[in-house]
Amino acid sequence: MDALMSTTSELVGFGALIAMLVNSGKSFGIVKDGEAKKWVTGLNIVLMLSIYFGGILDFSVMSVDPAAGTLAELAGVAFALVAQLGGSSLTHIVMRGAPIVGASHSQ
């Protein structure tokens, strides 16, 4: 059991991926308000059970963790880009019409 707990605590990539999946589920209406904690807990339990039964069946989930971490990083970069584009758009709306910095050729 100690090995299971230490292995699970080392899977940071999966933790980040689970958080991204739950947040994406919120965006698509799959995860309802106030249910994120349940989803995160459930997915982490599934991960822990996968590690446990993977150990019994001689399959290592640890080898997949770096890929999960990379996927979570890419999703984070994509989110940052979308947030940056949204921030630029919002700034344009707020600054429109201001002298020099609010110049716009659109109506």
MODELLER restraints for C-alpha pairs under 7 A, 6 or more apart:
rsr = mdl.restraints
at = mdl.atoms
rsr.add(forms.Gaussian(group=physical.xy_distance, feature=features.Distance(at['CA:4:A'], at['CA:52:A']), mean=6.65, stdev=0.5))
rsr.add(forms.Gaussian(group=physical.xy_distance, feature=features.Distance(at['CA:8:A'], at['CA:48:A']), mean=6.42, stdev=0.5))
rsr.add(forms.Gaussian(group=physical.xy_distance, feature=features.Distance(at['CA:11:A'], at['CA:65:A']), mean=6.13, stdev=0.5))
rsr.add(forms.Gaussian(group=physical.xy_distance, feature=features.Distance(at['CA:13:A'], at['CA:65:A']), mean=5.47, stdev=0.5))
rsr.add(forms.Gaussian(group=physical.xy_distance, feature=features.Distance(at['CA:13:A'], at['CA:66:A']), mean=6.25, stdev=0.5))
rsr.add(forms.Gaussian(group=physical.xy_distance, feature=features.Distance(at['CA:13:A'], at['CA:68:A']), mean=5.18, stdev=0.5))
rsr.add(forms.Gaussian(group=physical.xy_distance, feature=features.Distance(at['CA:13:A'], at['CA:69:A']), mean=3.55, stdev=0.5))
rsr.add(forms.Gaussian(group=physical.xy_distance, feature=features.Distance(at['CA:13:A'], at['CA:72:A']), mean=6.92, stdev=0.5))
rsr.add(forms.Gaussian(group=physical.xy_distance, feature=features.Distance(at['CA:14:A'], at['CA:65:A']), mean=6.07, stdev=0.5))
rsr.add(forms.Gaussian(group=physical.xy_distance, feature=features.Distance(at['CA:14:A'], at['CA:68:A']), mean=5.56, stdev=0.5))
rsr.add(forms.Gaussian(group=physical.xy_distance, feature=features.Distance(at['CA:14:A'], at['CA:69:A']), mean=6.31, stdev=0.5))
rsr.add(forms.Gaussian(group=physical.xy_distance, feature=features.Distance(at['CA:16:A'], at['CA:69:A']), mean=6.80, stdev=0.5))
rsr.add(forms.Gaussian(group=physical.xy_distance, feature=features.Distance(at['CA:16:A'], at['CA:72:A']), mean=5.84, stdev=0.5))
rsr.add(forms.Gaussian(group=physical.xy_distance, feature=features.Distance(at['CA:17:A'], at['CA:68:A']), mean=6.20, stdev=0.5))
rsr.add(forms.Gaussian(group=physical.xy_distance, feature=features.Distance(at['CA:17:A'], at['CA:69:A']), mean=6.71, stdev=0.5))
rsr.add(forms.Gaussian(group=physical.xy_distance, feature=features.Distance(at['CA:17:A'], at['CA:72:A']), mean=4.85, stdev=0.5))
rsr.add(forms.Gaussian(group=physical.xy_distance, feature=features.Distance(at['CA:18:A'], at['CA:40:A']), mean=6.57, stdev=0.5))
rsr.add(forms.Gaussian(group=physical.xy_distance, feature=features.Distance(at['CA:18:A'], at['CA:43:A']), mean=6.90, stdev=0.5))
rsr.add(forms.Gaussian(group=physical.xy_distance, feature=features.Distance(at['CA:19:A'], at['CA:40:A']), mean=6.90, stdev=0.5))
rsr.add(forms.Gaussian(group=physical.xy_distance, feature=features.Distance(at['CA:20:A'], at['CA:72:A']), mean=6.76, stdev=0.5))
rsr.add(forms.Gaussian(group=physical.xy_distance, feature=features.Distance(at['CA:22:A'], at['CA:31:A']), mean=6.86, stdev=0.5))
rsr.add(forms.Gaussian(group=physical.xy_distance, feature=features.Distance(at['CA:22:A'], at['CA:36:A']), mean=6.46, stdev=0.5))
rsr.add(forms.Gaussian(group=physical.xy_distance, feature=features.Distance(at['CA:22:A'], at['CA:39:A']), mean=6.74, stdev=0.5))
rsr.add(forms.Gaussian(group=physical.xy_distance, feature=features.Distance(at['CA:22:A'], at['CA:40:A']), mean=6.82, stdev=0.5))
rsr.add(forms.Gaussian(group=physical.xy_distance, feature=features.Distance(at['CA:25:A'], at['CA:31:A']), mean=5.05, stdev=0.5))
rsr.add(forms.Gaussian(group=physical.xy_distance, feature=features.Distance(at['CA:26:A'], at['CA:32:A']), mean=6.34, stdev=0.5))
rsr.add(forms.Gaussian(group=physical.xy_distance, feature=features.Distance(at['CA:51:A'], at['CA:61:A']), mean=6.04, stdev=0.5))
rsr.add(forms.Gaussian(group=physical.xy_distance, feature=features.Distance(at['CA:54:A'], at['CA:60:A']), mean=6.03, stdev=0.5))
rsr.add(forms.Gaussian(group=physical.xy_distance, feature=features.Distance(at['CA:95:A'], at['CA:101:A']), mean=6.86, stdev=0.5))
rsr.add(forms.Gaussian(group=physical.xy_distance, feature=features.Distance(at['CA:95:A'], at['CA:102:A']), mean=4.80, stdev=0.5))
rsr.add(forms.Gaussian(group=physical.xy_distance, feature=features.Distance(at['CA:96:A'], at['CA:102:A']), mean=4.32, stdev=0.5))
rsr.add(forms.Gaussian(group=physical.xy_distance, feature=features.Distance(at['CA:96:A'], at['CA:103:A']), mean=6.45, stdev=0.5))
rsr.add(forms.Gaussian(group=physical.xy_distance, feature=features.Distance(at['CA:96:A'], at['CA:104:A']), mean=6.77, stdev=0.5))
rsr.add(forms.Gaussian(group=physical.xy_distance, feature=features.Distance(at['CA:97:A'], at['CA:103:A']), mean=6.12, stdev=0.5))
